[in-house]
Amino acid sequence: MSTKPPSPVAEFAPETLERIAYTAVEEIPTQEPNDRNRLGFSVWMWLVDRKGSLAQAIKNSGTRTNSSPDEILKIVSKRLEEKGIKLS
């Protein structure tokens, strides 16, 4: 029996909402990489739908981290604004 290499991962273009969302959360310290992926997905969903607030999206992601939700909100908001995304 042989194992095959994993499928290649296609990166999103830098200007897409997916890439912007995941880049905005990449420096958030989390217990596991999947926690950061969940946070990035929650931010992306908020960017697409704009339902609720960004703070609610961060809280609802269930990310396990030592950072407070307010600290995460501050970091993510700053990164999104740097990319030209209006938060209000």
Disulfide bonds with the S-S distance in Angstrom:
none
